[in-house]
Amino acid sequence: MANGLIPQKIVSVHLQDSALKELKGQASDLPAQLLQPDPESCIERNPPEPDTMEDPQSPGSASTRGPGGAPGGNEPAMDGDRGVGSIEHCPLHLSSCHECLELENSTIESVRFASAENIPDLPYDYSSGLEGLDDDLRPERDERRVNVMGKAPNILLYVGSDSRDGQDRLQQVRSALADCVDTDCYTLYHLPPENALRDPWPDNCLLLVIATGEPVPEDLSRRFMAYLSQGGKVLALASSFTLPGFRVTSKSPLQDTVQSLVFCKADGSLLRLSILSSGCVYEEGPGEPLGPSKLHGHLDSEDGDRLVVQVPFGIHGGEAVLCQVHLELPPSSPVVQTQEDFNLLKSSNFRRYEVLTEILTTLGLSCDTKQAPALTPLYLLTATEEIRGPLVQWLGKHVDPEGVIRSSKVSLKFISSYTSEIEITPSAIPVVTDTESCSSENFDFEIYRQNLKTKKLGKVILFAEVTPTTMNLLDGLMFEMPQEMGLIAIAVRQTQGKGRGKNAWLSPLGCALSTLLVCIPLRSALGQRIPFVQHLMSLAVVEAVRSIPGYQDINLRVKWPNDIYYSDLMKLGGVLVNSTLMGETFYILIGCGFNVTNSNPTICINDLITEYNKEHGAELQPLRADCLIARTVTVLEKLIDVFQDQGPNGVLPLYYKYWVHSAQQVRLGSAEGPQAWIAGLDDSGFLLVHQEDGDVVTVHPDGNSFDMLRNLIVPKQQ
């Protein structure tokens, strides 16, 4: 409407209890109608023959139960049958009673409409808890298993006020940490003061870095202390923030001077290096005296002033490392005034990173950094031979004399073969048309073809081992290429993956990464309800796994509006949708990424399969990304067909079967606000919240983010 579209009609429907029961009854029948799976090629065999597929009739193969769930369409009971007690208060629940999810002290902080352009996503809206998982499923502290606290891989950076100095500090801290930690495993987000007070960031924070010389406001300091008491980890860099037992004392002669630091590592070994002092030291303060910590640092002087201290806090494993050394500043910082000081700091620069890495490792992070992979060419593949001839003819008419198709985001140069002399940049990528030269250890094109059972979608593939982001690759082709040549971009790795709003999307090896082009007529059931597209894609990922015989009880679910979850505990995938209306057609790019074989930084589908095998004595085989991408596209096309024929009611029963919000109880406005229940989606795909007085609140996905841990519907902030 903001772009001049004229609404034809607005219809609101209030579903009665009988209608909801009827929807529930239809849920068990829908999966079988949507997909007849061909699961054997999804199985990931152990070496030495990783590409050999499992015989469905062989011992240990998938069970003979049909797709779409357990017999009768019922879901396995959740732990403790949570939600049973809320049934009498919630006649609008849409799934079996034992699936109802109820979290105590729930709050809806705010419900309001907003613009996606103006309100970015909260950092990594993951659930943080891993309680209840067996030890083998918990991320371990070896190799690259970094999620040792069971939280989202977020490092939050608090640098004080939003001044020019604050922005400079933010860039300095971000740069220093990015050089130490593996950016495939972590994302670094700015935590502004207003968000630090208001948002539920503690539940999604692996490490809080406080790097400001400004005094930390008392109310904010209390929140940081509360985070520590819950088991949080804090690194304070040249900050006045401290803990009971210590106080910060100013020594002006030391300010911004180069000093010699003796740093004791956790193993007792010592490092000596030149550092830039903040001008403050730590002294014994009010509170219970603390013994010497394993990790500490002091000036190499007669006074031996303490500049680095490690402080445990609380009974839940909270820990802080307080540091009055500018570890975040490089030797080239403007604070460094003389050439002599620059030389001293430059000579100790490697040891500066060694100290910072030791501190981060002590606080539970992995610092096994790896160089960003080099970009690789694209390969143009077709799922059927029949489509290749028309595709080549179309390209011949649309490339320029140099063989290039250009767009505002990327230029694609079509070539018959690739040599190492051909340059690849994020804005100019060669596309190899010789399919015989395409070979990848991580993507088997034959497996993809075997599992793709579509009429249009996913037939023409742009494949890359490493690319900046699949979301840009189809930009120059999507409006011109015939719709029957369904385009999809697939990558093994991305170097610049994108999430909603300003979020980054981590893309380590083992993710299923793709962007699919879908064309939807404006004057169609789905064309009038475009927000449903993201729901259909999330649902397609879950159904692609759970419709495989034997895998129907793998606890993979959808979370409103666009996430794929393990139960209601951890996110392992997400969907990003960009749509453009041209004439009477929506051209929709659906970006999707979900963890298949990578256990880091959170959890993956094969972890769930391993855990399921342990609990049930089963022998389900791990799955493959190439197979699941093809199955997801197949399911999506069938879901779209059902939606176009039957409208929302054709797909909502299956969606409700798999979603995590069934009868979830919340409170509106505050902890003392009126009770309400998450009841379902309206006919436009927006979330319906029913209050005790019968009023209905509709929540739009572009303006709100659902925080799973606390049952908050949180407004996205500018």
ChimeraX attribute file (.defattr): number of C-alpha atoms within 10 A of each C-alpha:
attribute: neighborCount
match mode: 1-to-1
recipient: residues
	/A:1	6
	/A:2	5
	/A:3	5
	/A:4	6
	/A:5	7
	/A:6	8
	/A:7	8
	/A:8	6
	/A:9	5
	/A:10	6
	/A:11	7
	/A:12	8
	/A:13	7
	/A:14	8
	/A:15	13
	/A:16	10
	/A:17	13
	/A:18	11
	/A:19	12
	/A:20	19
	/A:21	17
	/A:22	12
	/A:23	20
	/A:24	20
	/A:25	16
	/A:26	18
	/A:27	24
	/A:28	21
	/A:29	16
	/A:30	18
	/A:31	23
	/A:32	14
	/A:33	12
	/A:34	21
	/A:35	21
	/A:36	15
	/A:37	19
	/A:38	17
	/A:39	25
	/A:40	23
	/A:41	23
	/A:42	27
	/A:43	24
	/A:44	21
	/A:45	17
	/A:46	11
	/A:47	8
	/A:48	7
	/A:49	9
	/A:50	13
	/A:51	20
	/A:52	15
	/A:53	15
	/A:54	19
	/A:55	14
	/A:56	17
	/A:57	11
	/A:58	8
	/A:59	9
	/A:60	13
	/A:61	18
	/A:62	22
	/A:63	16
	/A:64	11
	/A:65	15
	/A:66	18
	/A:67	28
	/A:68	31
	/A:69	28
	/A:70	18
	/A:71	12
	/A:72	11
	/A:73	21
	/A:74	17
	/A:75	19
	/A:76	15
	/A:77	13
	/A:78	15
	/A:79	9
	/A:80	8
	/A:81	15
	/A:82	16
	/A:83	19
	/A:84	16
	/A:85	13
	/A:86	18
	/A:87	15
	/A:88	9
	/A:89	14
	/A:90	20
	/A:91	16
	/A:92	22
	/A:93	26
	/A:94	25
	/A:95	24
	/A:96	20
	/A:97	19
	/A:98	20
	/A:99	27
	/A:100	25
	/A:101	20
	/A:102	22
	/A:103	15
	/A:104	10
	/A:105	13
	/A:106	20
	/A:107	25
	/A:108	24
	/A:109	21
	/A:110	16
	/A:111	20
	/A:112	14
	/A:113	15
	/A:114	17
	/A:115	13
	/A:116	18
	/A:117	11
	/A:118	13
	/A:119	17
	/A:120	20
	/A:121	22
	/A:122	26
	/A:123	25
	/A:124	20
	/A:125	21
	/A:126	26
	/A:127	21
	/A:128	23
	/A:129	17
	/A:130	15
	/A:131	9
	/A:132	10
	/A:133	11
	/A:134	11
	/A:135	9
	/A:136	11
	/A:137	16
	/A:138	20
	/A:139	20
	/A:140	17
	/A:141	14
	/A:142	9
	/A:143	9
	/A:144	19
	/A:145	18
	/A:146	27
	/A:147	25
	/A:148	19
	/A:149	23
	/A:150	24
	/A:151	23
	/A:152	25
	/A:153	29
	/A:154	22
	/A:155	24
	/A:156	25
	/A:157	23
	/A:158	23
	/A:159	28
	/A:160	22
	/A:161	15
	/A:162	12
	/A:163	10
	/A:164	9
	/A:165	12
	/A:166	19
	/A:167	15
	/A:168	13
	/A:169	20
	/A:170	22
	/A:171	14
	/A:172	18
	/A:173	24
	/A:174	20
	/A:175	15
	/A:176	16
	/A:177	21
	/A:178	16
	/A:179	14
	/A:180	21
	/A:181	20
	/A:182	20
	/A:183	22
	/A:184	20
	/A:185	24
	/A:186	23
	/A:187	21
	/A:188	22
	/A:189	21
	/A:190	18
	/A:191	22
	/A:192	16
	/A:193	16
	/A:194	11
	/A:195	13
	/A:196	17
	/A:197	16
	/A:198	12
	/A:199	17
	/A:200	18
	/A:201	20
	/A:202	21
	/A:203	21
	/A:204	24
	/A:205	24
	/A:206	27
	/A:207	24
	/A:208	25
	/A:209	24
	/A:210	24
	/A:211	25
	/A:212	22
	/A:213	15
	/A:214	14
	/A:215	11
	/A:216	21
	/A:217	11
	/A:218	9
	/A:219	10
	/A:220	15
	/A:221	16
	/A:222	13
	/A:223	15
	/A:224	21
	/A:225	19
	/A:226	15
	/A:227	19
	/A:228	23
	/A:229	18
	/A:230	16
	/A:231	19
	/A:232	25
	/A:233	27
	/A:234	25
	/A:235	22
	/A:236	21
	/A:237	24
	/A:238	25
	/A:239	24
	/A:240	22
	/A:241	23
	/A:242	20
	/A:243	18
	/A:244	14
	/A:245	16
	/A:246	20
	/A:247	18
	/A:248	19
	/A:249	14
	/A:250	14
	/A:251	12
	/A:252	11
	/A:253	10
	/A:254	15
	/A:255	14
	/A:256	17
	/A:257	17
	/A:258	20
	/A:259	20
	/A:260	16
	/A:261	24
	/A:262	22
	/A:263	22
	/A:264	20
	/A:265	19
	/A:266	15
	/A:267	8
	/A:268	11
	/A:269	9
	/A:270	14
	/A:271	15
	/A:272	18
	/A:273	21
	/A:274	23
	/A:275	27
	/A:276	26
	/A:277	25
	/A:278	24
	/A:279	18
	/A:280	24
	/A:281	24
	/A:282	21
	/A:283	14
	/A:284	14
	/A:285	16
	/A:286	11
	/A:287	11
	/A:288	10
	/A:289	11
	/A:290	14
	/A:291	8
	/A:292	10
	/A:293	14
	/A:294	15
	/A:295	21
	/A:296	23
	/A:297	26
	/A:298	21
	/A:299	21
	/A:300	17
	/A:301	11
	/A:302	6
	/A:303	8
	/A:304	13
	/A:305	16
	/A:306	20
	/A:307	25
	/A:308	26
	/A:309	19
	/A:310	21
	/A:311	23
	/A:312	18
	/A:313	19
	/A:314	14
	/A:315	10
	/A:316	12
	/A:317	14
	/A:318	20
	/A:319	21
	/A:320	24
	/A:321	22
	/A:322	27
	/A:323	29
	/A:324	24
	/A:325	26
	/A:326	18
	/A:327	22
	/A:328	23
	/A:329	20
	/A:330	21
	/A:331	20
	/A:332	12
	/A:333	11
	/A:334	9
	/A:335	13
	/A:336	18
	/A:337	13
	/A:338	9
	/A:339	9
	/A:340	11
	/A:341	18
	/A:342	18
	/A:343	14
	/A:344	18
	/A:345	24
	/A:346	17
	/A:347	14
	/A:348	17
	/A:349	18
	/A:350	11
	/A:351	17
	/A:352	24
	/A:353	18
	/A:354	15
	/A:355	20
	/A:356	17
	/A:357	20
	/A:358	20
	/A:359	23
	/A:360	21
	/A:361	17
	/A:362	19
	/A:363	21
	/A:364	18
	/A:365	27
	/A:366	24
	/A:367	22
	/A:368	15
	/A:369	15
	/A:370	12
	/A:371	7
	/A:372	12
	/A:373	12
	/A:374	12
	/A:375	19
	/A:376	21
	/A:377	27
	/A:378	28
	/A:379	28
	/A:380	21
	/A:381	20
	/A:382	22
	/A:383	21
	/A:384	10
	/A:385	9
	/A:386	9
	/A:387	14
	/A:388	17
	/A:389	10
	/A:390	13
	/A:391	16
	/A:392	11
	/A:393	10
	/A:394	14
	/A:395	16
	/A:396	13
	/A:397	8
	/A:398	14
	/A:399	15
	/A:400	12
	/A:401	8
	/A:402	9
	/A:403	16
	/A:404	19
	/A:405	18
	/A:406	17
	/A:407	15
	/A:408	9
	/A:409	14
	/A:410	18
	/A:411	21
	/A:412	24
	/A:413	19
	/A:414	22
	/A:415	16
	/A:416	12
	/A:417	16
	/A:418	19
	/A:419	7
	/A:420	8
	/A:421	6
	/A:422	9
	/A:423	13
	/A:424	16
	/A:425	15
	/A:426	16
	/A:427	15
	/A:428	16
	/A:429	23
	/A:430	23
	/A:431	24
	/A:432	23
	/A:433	19
	/A:434	14
	/A:435	13
	/A:436	10
	/A:437	12
	/A:438	20
	/A:439	12
	/A:440	12
	/A:441	9
	/A:442	17
	/A:443	22
	/A:444	16
	/A:445	19
	/A:446	14
	/A:447	21
	/A:448	22
	/A:449	18
	/A:450	17
	/A:451	23
	/A:452	23
	/A:453	23
	/A:454	18
	/A:455	13
	/A:456	16
	/A:457	23
	/A:458	30
	/A:459	23
	/A:460	21
	/A:461	21
	/A:462	24
	/A:463	27
	/A:464	24
	/A:465	23
	/A:466	21
	/A:467	27
	/A:468	22
	/A:469	23
	/A:470	29
	/A:471	26
	/A:472	20
	/A:473	26
	/A:474	21
	/A:475	19
	/A:476	17
	/A:477	17
	/A:478	19
	/A:479	14
	/A:480	9
	/A:481	15
	/A:482	13
	/A:483	15
	/A:484	14
	/A:485	21
	/A:486	22
	/A:487	24
	/A:488	26
	/A:489	25
	/A:490	30
	/A:491	25
	/A:492	23
	/A:493	25
	/A:494	26
	/A:495	20
	/A:496	16
	/A:497	19
	/A:498	21
	/A:499	20
	/A:500	19
	/A:501	18
	/A:502	14
	/A:503	17
	/A:504	17
	/A:505	21
	/A:506	23
	/A:507	26
	/A:508	21
	/A:509	21
	/A:510	19
	/A:511	27
	/A:512	26
	/A:513	27
	/A:514	24
	/A:515	27
	/A:516	23
	/A:517	26
	/A:518	23
	/A:519	21
	/A:520	22
	/A:521	16
	/A:522	18
	/A:523	11
	/A:524	14
	/A:525	17
	/A:526	21
	/A:527	19
	/A:528	16
	/A:529	16
	/A:530	18
	/A:531	19
	/A:532	21
	/A:533	25
	/A:534	24
	/A:535	21
	/A:536	22
	/A:537	29
	/A:538	29
	/A:539	29
	/A:540	25
	/A:541	28
	/A:542	24
	/A:543	29
	/A:544	26
	/A:545	27
	/A:546	23
	/A:547	26
	/A:548	26
	/A:549	24
	/A:550	24
	/A:551	26
	/A:552	24
	/A:553	19
	/A:554	22
	/A:555	21
	/A:556	25
	/A:557	26
	/A:558	31
	/A:559	23
	/A:560	21
	/A:561	23
	/A:562	24
	/A:563	26
	/A:564	29
	/A:565	28
	/A:566	21
	/A:567	17
	/A:568	22
	/A:569	20
	/A:570	23
	/A:571	27
	/A:572	25
	/A:573	25
	/A:574	24
	/A:575	24
	/A:576	21
	/A:577	20
	/A:578	13
	/A:579	17
	/A:580	12
	/A:581	14
	/A:582	11
	/A:583	8
	/A:584	11
	/A:585	16
	/A:586	19
	/A:587	20
	/A:588	20
	/A:589	25
	/A:590	21
	/A:591	27
	/A:592	28
	/A:593	25
	/A:594	28
	/A:595	27
	/A:596	24
	/A:597	21
	/A:598	21
	/A:599	26
	/A:600	23
	/A:601	24
	/A:602	23
	/A:603	25
	/A:604	24
	/A:605	26
	/A:606	21
	/A:607	19
	/A:608	19
	/A:609	21
	/A:610	18
	/A:611	18
	/A:612	18
	/A:613	15
	/A:614	13
	/A:615	10
	/A:616	8
	/A:617	9
	/A:618	17
	/A:619	17
	/A:620	19
	/A:621	22
	/A:622	18
	/A:623	21
	/A:624	27
	/A:625	26
	/A:626	25
	/A:627	29
	/A:628	27
	/A:629	26
	/A:630	25
	/A:631	30
	/A:632	22
	/A:633	25
	/A:634	25
	/A:635	29
	/A:636	26
	/A:637	22
	/A:638	19
	/A:639	24
	/A:640	22
	/A:641	15
	/A:642	18
	/A:643	20
	/A:644	16
	/A:645	14
	/A:646	12
	/A:647	17
	/A:648	20
	/A:649	14
	/A:650	20
	/A:651	23
	/A:652	24
	/A:653	23
	/A:654	23
	/A:655	23
	/A:656	23
	/A:657	23
	/A:658	27
	/A:659	24
	/A:660	24
	/A:661	27
	/A:662	25
	/A:663	29
	/A:664	22
	/A:665	28
	/A:666	29
	/A:667	21
	/A:668	22
	/A:669	16
	/A:670	16
	/A:671	14
	/A:672	11
	/A:673	13
	/A:674	15
	/A:675	21
	/A:676	25
	/A:677	26
	/A:678	23
	/A:679	25
	/A:680	26
	/A:681	20
	/A:682	18
	/A:683	19
	/A:684	17
	/A:685	23
	/A:686	20
	/A:687	20
	/A:688	18
	/A:689	25
	/A:690	21
	/A:691	20
	/A:692	12
	/A:693	9
	/A:694	9
	/A:695	10
	/A:696	17
	/A:697	17
	/A:698	18
	/A:699	23
	/A:700	21
	/A:701	21
	/A:702	22
	/A:703	22
	/A:704	26
	/A:705	22
	/A:706	21
	/A:707	19
	/A:708	21
	/A:709	20
	/A:710	19
	/A:711	23
	/A:712	24
	/A:713	23
	/A:714	22
	/A:715	24
	/A:716	22
	/A:717	16
	/A:718	11
